[in-house]
Amino acid sequence: MENNIKLSVVIPCFNEEKNIARALRRTDEYLLNKNISGEIIVVDDGSDDRTAEAAEALTPELKHSLRVIGLGGNYGKGAAVRRGVMEASGDYILFTDADFSTDISEMDIFLGECERNHDIIIASRSLAGSVLDPPQSFFRRAIGTICRNMVSLLAVKGYKDTQCGFKLFRRKAAKEIFSHLKTDGFAFDVEVLVLAGKLGFSVKEL
C-alpha cells in the first residue's frame, strides 16, 4: 500500500508534562500551515508525571494523527527514539526534544536539504547563527561544550554538535540506522552518527 505520510515527528519524553502540549500544538500547526501530510509520535520513557495523559488529551484538538507509546519503564532517550523511529511511516522522520529548544520551523531548511542532497540533517547549537529558544544557561552550555569536545576526540570527528535533539532522516537511513542501534541512553546520538558513516549515509550539519 502506498504511503501518504511525508513527515513523521518523533518526540521522546521523560517528565515533559509541562512542555508536551506546546510541542504538539506547534508541530500540528506547522504541518497544517505547510500543507505537509504528517504524523506525530510521542514516546513516553516511563515518566513519573502525567506526560502521556497530557499528550493524549490533545488528540481531539490536533489535525494530524497522534500516537502515544509508553515504554513501560525508564529505558533511556535512545530507547525512546529508537521505538518511535521504528514505528514511524513517513518518507522523512524527525526526532525532536519536547522542549522545542530548536523550533520546528527549522524544517523549512532541513527538509529542502534532505530532499535534494543528504540522507540525514542534524541541527547544531555551535554553528554561527544558531538560536536556542529558550536560551541555555551558562552551566548547561559549559557542560555541552565539554561533552562535544570529548565526543570529537573519542568517537566521531567533523561535527560541531552531536547531541542536539533535532535530527531529520530519510526513511531508509532512519530505519537502517535505528535497527542497528544498541545505545539506550543519551550517548545514542553518537552511535547514530557512527552508524551513518559505516552504512554510507550522507550527513549535513546545519
Helices and strands as residue ranges (DSSP letters): E 7-13, H 20-33, E 38-44, H 51-56, E 65-70, H 77-87, E 92-96, G 104-106, H 107-116, E 120-122, H 138-154, E 166-170, H 171-180, H 188-199, E 203-205
